[in-house]
Amino acid sequence: MLGGDDGPATEVRAQDPERLTHALVNRGHHVQRAGDVLSVMGASPQQVGEIAGQEGVAVLGLAAKERSLEEAFLALTGATS
C-alpha cells in the first residue's frame, strides 16, 4: 500500500474536495473528510499539492498535520479506534 497510516499526514482544504478525495484514494492514500477539509494519511503536503495540481483541483489551504499520541500508537500497533 502506498499511503499507509504510518507516514506523514496532511490537512488540505480544496475547492473540489470530492474530486481530490477520489484522486488521493486512487493513489493509495487514506482520506478522512470534514466538509471541504481533507485529512490525508501517508502523504506529505508536497505530495498532496502535486496530486491536486495533476487533477486541476484548486488548493485553498495545505499544511502538515501533527499526529496525536493516540493516532501514533494506533498506527504503530495496527489497532483500530
C-alpha positions in Angstrom: 0.0 0.0 0.0 1.4 3.4 -1.0 -0.1 5.6 1.7 -0.5 3.9 5.0 -1.2 5.5 8.3 2.4 5.2 9.5 3.8 8.0 7.3 3.3 11.7 7.1 -0.2 13.3 7.4 -1.6 16.4 5.7 -4.6 18.6 6.0 -5.8 20.2 2.8 -8.7 22.4 2.0 -9.8 22.1 -1.6 -12.2 23.8 -3.9 -13.5 20.4 -5.1 -12.9 18.1 -2.1 -14.8 15.1 -3.7 -12.6 15.1 -6.8 -9.4 15.4 -4.7 -10.6 12.6 -2.3 -11.1 10.3 -5.3 -7.7 11.2 -6.7 -5.9 10.6 -3.4 -7.7 7.3 -2.7 -6.9 6.1 -6.2 -3.2 6.6 -5.4 -3.5 4.6 -2.2 -3.9 7.3 0.5 -6.3 7.1 3.4 -8.5 10.2 3.5 -11.0 11.5 6.1 -13.3 14.3 5.0 -15.0 17.0 7.1 -16.7 19.4 4.7 -14.1 20.8 2.3 -11.2 19.8 4.6 -9.4 16.5 4.0 -7.1 14.7 6.4 -4.7 12.7 4.3 -2.7 9.9 5.9 0.5 8.8 4.2 1.1 11.9 2.1 3.2 15.0 2.7 1.9 18.4 1.8 4.1 18.4 -1.3 2.6 15.0 -2.5 -1.0 16.3 -1.9 -0.2 19.5 -3.7 1.2 17.7 -6.7 -1.8 15.3 -6.9 -4.2 18.3 -6.7 -2.2 20.0 -9.5 -2.3 16.9 -11.7 -6.1 16.8 -11.1 -6.6 20.5 -11.7 -8.1 21.0 -8.2 -7.6 24.3 -6.6 -6.0 24.1 -3.1 -7.2 26.7 -0.6 -5.1 25.6 2.3 -2.4 23.0 2.8 -0.4 22.0 6.0 1.4 19.2 7.6 -0.8 17.6 10.3 0.5 16.8 13.7 -0.5 13.4 14.8 -1.9 12.9 18.3 -0.3 10.4 20.6 -3.3 8.1 20.2 -3.0 8.2 16.3 0.7 7.4 16.5 0.1 4.5 18.9 -2.7 3.1 16.8 -0.6 3.3 13.6 2.3 1.5 15.4 0.2 -1.2 16.9 -2.1 -1.7 13.9 -5.1 -1.3 16.3 -8.3 0.5 15.3 -10.1 3.1 17.4 
